[in-house]
Amino acid sequence: MTLPGIPEVTTEPPPVSMSALHRDCPARLLLDQIADKWTVLVICVLDEGPSRFNELRRRVDGVSQKVLTSTLRGLERNGMVERLVATSGPVAVTYRLTPLGTTLYEPMLALYGWTIRHIETVVDAQDRFDRQSENVTH
């Protein structure tokens, strides 16, 4: 029963804002993963075709086993990577992009291209900032 001028009380939680600027937005967790450098590099390698773990580790220079495992699990959980276990012969695990994961390649390639085009400008800005910071602290 509702009374005039008094809103009805419900037990349903309020809707979560779908703006990543809102702290409760689920897109923040996804954005955190897909903006990660290791995710970008793994997606780029897997876009060339399925790959086994050790091949991924060799191709993504500098990634640790722990970080690669965590990255692949996150991508698998979010439906972007599929983990395939071969049951015939010795156990072999292969990773490949899902159709959803494939849709990430183009935006990631654009991001990578931006970094290549602007790296010199960014390095110059970092050098200027570091020189100015040294002058302030001395």
N, C-alpha and C positions, 0 to 999 in steps of 0.2 A: 504494500500500500504506500502510495506517495502522497505527500501533503503539498498543497500549492506553495510554490516558492522555495521548497526544500528539495535538493537533489536526492535522487534515489541512491542508496548506498549499495555497492556491489562488492563481492569478494574477489573479483577479477583484478589482476594487477594492471596498472596503467600500461598503455602500449609503449614499447621501446621506440625511441626516436630512431629513424633510419638515416640520420645524418652522422657521418663519422666524426663530426665535431662534438657530438653528444657522448659522454663517457660510457653510457650503457649500450651503445650501438654495436651490434655483433660484427658489423663490417670492419671495426677497428682491428679485431684479431686477424681477420683475413688480410687486411691491408698490411698488418705487421709482417705476415708471412710472405706475401708476394712482393713486398718492397725489400726483402732481405737479399743481400748480395749473393748468398749461396743458392737461394731459390732461383734467382735470375740465371746464374751460371748453369745450374742443373737443368732448368727448362731449355736453355739454349743447346746443351749437349743432347738431351733426349729428343729435341725436335728433329735431330738428324736420324733418329731411329732408336729402337730398344737398346739398352745397355745393361751390362752386369755391374754389380757394385764396384768391384776393383777397377774396372775400366772407367767408370765415372770418377773414382778417386784419382786415377792417373790423369784424366783429362782436366779435372777441376783442380789445378795446381794449388796447393796450400791448404786444402780442406782436410780437416782431421776426420778420422773414422767416426768419432762420436757426433760431430756436427753434420756429416753427410747422412748418417743414420737418422738423426733427428729431423733433418730437412726432408728426407724421403718419406719418413713416417707422417710428417705434417702434410705433405703434398698428397700422400695416399689418403689420409683421413679426410681431406677436403675435396677428394674426388678428382684431383688433377693428375695423379700418377697411379698406375696400376702395377702391382707387384705380382709377377708370374713365377710360380715355382714349378720347375720341370720335375716330374716324378719318374721319368724313365732314365735309367743310368744314375750317375752321381747327381746329387741334389744341386741344381743350378737355379739361382734366382736372377730374374731379369726384370728391369723396370722399363716402363714405356708410358708415354703421355696418353691420357684419355682424350676423348674429343673435347672435353672442357679444358684440359691442360693445353691442348693445341691452340686454343683461342688466346692463350696468354703470350704466345711467341711473338706475335706482331707488336704488341705494346712494349714488350721487353726489348725487342730489337730496336724500337724507336728510342727507348731510354738509353740503351747501350750506345746507339749512334750519337745521341746528345752528349754523352760523356766523352766520347772520342772527339767530337767537334769542339767541345768547350774545355777540355782538360788543361790546355795551356793558360787560358784565361783564369780558371780556378786556381791553378798553381801560382800564378802571378798575384792573385788576390790573397792567397794564403801567405805568400812571402811578405806582401805589404803589411798584412795584419800582424804577422810575427815580428817584423821590424818595429812597428808602432808599439806593440806590447813590450818589447825589450826597452824602448825609450821611456815608457811609462814606469817600468819597474826599477830602472837605474837612476 
